[in-house]
């Protein structure tokens, strides 16, 4: 009997330990995964019952919660809603929907993240009401406003990042929308407003800075091609390229022209540096064919093409074809046309990588999570994506980009007393559609504090008359000036 009891006791102990281990695994180890599961209604309801934490930029709340007086307890309120819309997004318990930081950092904001487990236990014992934690962003409110006002009502986007860290300083998209309207608990009114936004041909719900319908990067992609040329070891900035006035694509009847309609400066040849400075298409089309499709794709991927980034907002991958292109398509890729597409985030990463001695940093938007008791619950570190270019070659790229702004095709980004490095792009679309206008660059060139990318769609309302230099570059200039305090 004693022996049987001992066996039964051991069995019960094993079962208890298994149950304890299982529940501990679920409640502690898998807590974040379960909280993020959309089928977890308990987590959803919990997030509505707490006073949601604030989203903070430059020391001020840009999203906060106030009592709502309805079954959802709290109403989300946004400051400068349209300016911050692509960043904060919105959350609406009545519709069970969320976007932006509200969605990406929901566990922290609602107090359900694994890092807040002990805090929740403490509140249970002390009887304090549940509260979410505050999310502190890397974005700078002054830089964000400068970007928002500079872009104005043009259709496009602006993003600014710190080259050495990858911290996002500004993220603006236009047209935008009022997040307060979509956060309302009046279901029928919210549905009507949402349907109107979805039907809007300007696509205000799209975050053009990191996603949406991607555009060809145009001549800004010449930075990647020039980088591939230097990395091959077969070219320097002073290497010469053929300089015809027209170029027939290989195995094609299509003909490529420079924007000037003639040659790239005088002479039968042109240096790589001058071809970049004058933003000539033909030399870069020929260079792309010589380098080969594989070399350009590999270089593009070193800067982040064909990958998505979690900032924690999820970016749409910028695209360079993964399958081998023929020489005609490779030639078009040489000046950012054909099947190449990019987000402003991606082109900012190209500039930032060059500025940072050839090292590309992973972009991020959040610095830390602060508890209701002001304790730091979580911090976010800088991290390297990888090396795109050797430091000495990056210096050569910087020199060529400075020449672009000083006395080349990117003069619209000049700042008095500051060496600015940059590259413009004026990308063609189908048929007679307006051009897509670009600028990417950084400042100061010798000690970069900010890298910027600007895209303006619909030709900046100038059809095919506008250019990246006249419309996109001045926008970037104002953003860089905001960072530099000018």
N, C-alpha and C positions, 0 to 999 in steps of 0.2 A: 504493500500500500504506500509506504513511504517512498519507494522507488518510483511508483507511478505518479505520485504527487510532485516529486522532484522533476520528472519529465514534463508533466503538465505545466509546472511553474516555469521551467526553461522555455517551453513553447510559448507561453503567454508573454514572457519577457521578450523573446525574439519578435513576436507579433507587435508588442508595444513599441519596441525600438524601430521596427520597420515603419509603423504608422507615424512615429515621431519624426523619423528621417524624411518620410514622404511629405508630411505637412510642412516641415521646416524647409524642405527644398522648394515647395510650391510658394510658401509665404515669404521666403527670404531670397533665394537664388533666382526664382522665376518671377518675382514680383513685377519687375519692369515689363517683361514680355506679356504677362497677363494684363497689366494695366493698359498696355497699348493695344490689346486685342479689341477690335471694334465690336465683337460679340459679347464682351464683358459689360453687361448693363449695370452691374453694381459699381464698377469703376466710373461709368458715365454719370450715374446719379450722385456718386460721391463728389465728383468734380463740380456739380451744380450746388451742392449744399454748403461748400466752403466759400469763404471769401477769397476769391482768386487773387494770386499775387500780381504785382504790377510788372509791366515791361518798361525798363528804364533806359534812357539814352542821355548822356551828358548830365547825369545826376537828377533828371526830372522824369516823372512817369508819363509815358506816351500812351499807355493803356492801363486802366485801373477799374476796380469794381465798386459800385455803390449799391445800397439796398434797393431792391426792385419792388417789394411789396406784393409779389405774386408767388406762385408755387416754385419758381426757380431761385428765389431768395435774393439773387444778386444780378445787377445789370452791368454789362461791360460798357465802358465809356472810353472813347479815343480822342486824344488831343491832336490837332492838325491832321485830321483823319486822312485826307487825300494825299498829303505829303508822305505819310508813313504807311499808307495802305499796303504796298508791296512787301513791307517789312513785318508789321504786326499781323497782317491779315485780320480775320475776325473770328469770333466764336458765337454760336447761336444755339442755346439749349433747346429752344422751341423747334428748331429744324434739325437738331443733332448734326450740325455741320461746323467745321472749323478750317481755317487756312493759315498760312504764314507761320510766324513764331507761336501764335496761339495753338496751332496744331502740333508743330514740331516740338515744342517744349511744354505740352499739355500736362504731363505728369508732374513736372516741377511746379508749374503755375497752380495746379490743383492740389498739390501736396501729396501726391500718390506715388512719387518716385521712390526707388529703393533707398536712395541716399537720405530720404526724409523719414525712414522707418522709426528711428529712435525718437525723433521729434513728435511723431504721431503718438507713440506710446506715452511720452511725457505729458502730452496734452490730455490724454485719456485720464491719467492719474490726477492731474491738477484741475481737471474740469474746465479747461480753457476751450473756447470754441475753435473748431478746425480752421486753419488758414493755409493758403498756398504760399509758396516762396516767390521772391522777386527775381526776375531774369534781367541781368545787366548786359546790355548790348555793347559791342565795340563801336557802333556807329556814333559819329559826332554830329550833334544837332545843327551846328553852324554850317558844317560842310553839306549836310543833307539839305538844308534850306537853300544854300547857294546852288546846289545841283537842281533842286526843284524849280527855283525861280529862273535859272538860266535856261532850262529846257522849256519852261512855259507851257504853252498849249500845243507845241509841236508833238507829233507822234513819234515816240522813241523811248530811249532809256539811257541812264547814266549810272555807272558804278565806279567807286574809288576804293582802292585798297592800299595798305602799307606794304611796300615790296619786301621788307625784311621779315615781316611777321605773317602776312596773309590776312590780317584783320581788315574787315570791311568797314570803311569810313562813311560811305554813302551808297544808297541804293534807291534810285528813283525811276519811275516808269510813267508814261503818259500816253493816252488818257488814263486817269485814275478814277477812284470812286470813293464814296463816303462810307467808311466801315461802320459808322454809327447806325446807318440805316439798316445794314444787314445784321447788326447785332441786336436789333429790336426784338422784343418778345411778342409783337403783334404779327402773328403768323401770316395772315392774308396780305398785309402790307409788305412784309419782307418778301414773300413769294412774288408779288407783283414787281417789286424793285429788282429782285434777282433776275426775273425773266427779261426785264427791260435791258439789264446789263448784258445778259447773254446774247440778246438780239442786236445789240449795238455793234455796227460794223467795225468800230474802232477797237473792239475787244479790250475794254477797260479792266476786265478781271485777269488778264494775262500779265504776268510779271516779265516784261520784256528784257529786264536786266539779266535774268538767268534762265529764262524758259520761253514759252510761247512759240510762235512760228519763226524759225530761225532765218536769218538773212545771209546772203553771200557777203564775206568780209571785204571784198574788193582789195584794193591795194594795201590795206593793213596787213594782209597775209604775206606780202612781200618780205616782211620781217622774218617770217618762218623760213621762207625760201632762202633769203640771204644768210640766215643762221645755219641752214643745212649746207650751204655752199662753203662757209667758213669752216664748219665742222668736218667737212670732207678732207680738208688739208690741201685741196687743189686750188683754192681761191683765197685771195686777200681782198681788202677793199679797193686796191689799185689794179686788180685783175681786169683785163679788158674783155668786152663782149661785142659781138657784131652789132652794127647800128644801122640797119636798113629803115626805110620809111614805112614799109609794109612787110607783113610776115604771113605767109600762107601756112595754115596749120598742116602738120604732116598727115598724109593720106586723107586730105579734106580739101574742099573748094573754098572753105571759109578763110577770110583774111582778117588779121588783127592789126589794129592801128594804135599808135600812141595818142594820148589825149590831145596833144598839140597838133596832130594830123601830119606831122613830119617826122624827122629823125629825132633822136634823143640828144639834143645839142649838136654841135658841129663835129665833123669827122666821121670816118668809116667805122670807128670803134668808140665805145664809151666804157668808162670804168664802172665797176659794180657800185662804188660809192656814189657816183654821179647818177647812175640809173635809179638808185634808191632816192637820192635827193630830189631828182626831177620827176620821180614816180612814173617811169616809162614802162609800158606794158610789154613791148616787143623784146627788149633784152631779158626780162624776167620769164617770158614765155620760152625763149630759147634756152635760158639757163635751166629752167625746170626740166626740159627734155634731156639736157645733158646730165643733170643730176640723177634723173630717173624717178619714177613714181614712188618706188619703195623708200628711197632716201628721204623724200619730202614727207611721206606719211610717217616714217619713224621719227623724224624731227618734230612734226606736228604733235605726235603723241607724247613726246617728251615734255611738251608744254601743257598737255592735258586734253588734247583732242580725242574724241571717241570715248570719253569717260564722263560719268556723272559725279558731281561733288555734293557732299552733304555739309551745309554751312551752319545750322542744320537744315535750312530749306534745301530741297533737292533740285539741282540744276539739270537742265536738259543737255545731253552730250552735244558738243560741237562736232561737226562731221567732216572727216576727210575719208573718201572711199576706202574701205578695207580691201576690196578686190582690186587687182591690178588694172589700172587704166591704160588705154592706148595713148600714144604720144600726143594726139590731138587734145584729149581731155587733160593730160598732164600739163600741156602748154597753157591751157586755160586756168588750171589750178595755180600756175606760176604767178598769176596776178589776182588770185582770190575769186575766180569765177568758176564756171562749170558746176561741179557737184560739191564744192566746198561751202559749208555753212558754219556760222559761229554766233555765240552769244557775246554780249558786251563783257560778261564775266571772263570768258575765255580770252578775249583780246586784251583785257586788263592783265590777265595772268601772263600773257606773252611779254608785255611791256615790263611787268614786275619782275619776271624771271631774268630778263636782260639787265634790269636795273640792279638786281640783287646778285651780281657777279655770276650769273648763269644758273642760280638755284631757284627753282620754282617752289613756292610755299603753298600748302593747302589753304584755301580761303576759309575763313570762319567769321561768324557774326556775333557770337556770345563770348563774354569774358568770364562771367561767374554767376552762380546762383546764390542768393542771399536769403536766409531764413527770416521769419517774422521777428525773431529775436536779434536780428542783424548779424548772426553768425554766418560765415562763409561755408556753405554746404558743398559747393562744387566749383572747381575752376577748370578753365579750358586752355590748354597749352598750345603754343605754336608748333607746327609740324611741317617737315619737308615733304613735298611731293616727289622731288627728284632733281637731278642736275640736267639741264637742257643744253648747256654750253660751258666750255672751259672759261675760267675767269678772264684770261687774256683775250679770248675771242669775244667775250661779252663786252669788254672794254672797246673793242673795235666796232661792235654794233652800236654802243653808246655814242661813239664819235660820229658815226654815220647818221644816227637819229638826231643828234644836236644840229648837224648841218641841214637836215630837213627843215627844222624850225628856224634856224638862223638865216638861211638864204635859199630855202628850197620850197617845196610844195606844201609845207605845213606851217607857213609863216603866221597863220591866224592864231597860233597858240603862243606867240611870243609874250614874255613877261619882262618888263624893264628890270635890268639888274640881275636876272636869273637865267641860267642856261637851262632851257627846256629841251628834252629829247622827245621826239614824236614822229608819228606817221599818219597821214590821212588816207582815206579811201572813198572812192565814188563808185559804188557797185552798180552794174547794170542788171536790170530785171528783164522779164519777158517782153518782147516787142517794144511798144511805146510807153510802157509803164514808167513812172517816175523812178529816179535813181534812189538807192539807199546810201546815205552819207555817214561816214565814219571818221573818228579820230581815236588814236590810242597813243599814250605817252606817259612821261613821268618828269618830276622836278623835285629839287634841283638835280641836274644831271650827275654832279660829282658826289652828292650825298642824298640820294632820293628819299623823300618823305611820303610821296604819294604817287601811285600809278592810276591812271584814269582811262576809261573807255566810254565813248559816246556813240550811240547809233541814232540817226534820225531817219525815219521812214517817210514814204510818200514824197520824197524829194524836198522835204522841208517846205512843201507847198509851192515849190518852184519847178515842178516837173523834172525835166532833164537839164535845167539851167543851173540848179544849185550844185555845190561841191562840198566835199568834206572839209576843205580849208575855209570856206566862207561861212559855213553854218555849224558844223560839228566842232571844229577846232576852237572857236571862241567860247563855246559852252564849256569845253574842257578847261580852257584858260581860267574861267571864273571859279571852277571847282578847285583847281590847283592853287589859285590865289587865296581861297578861303582856308586851305590847309596851311599855307605859308604865312597867313596873317597879313596879306597885302590888300 
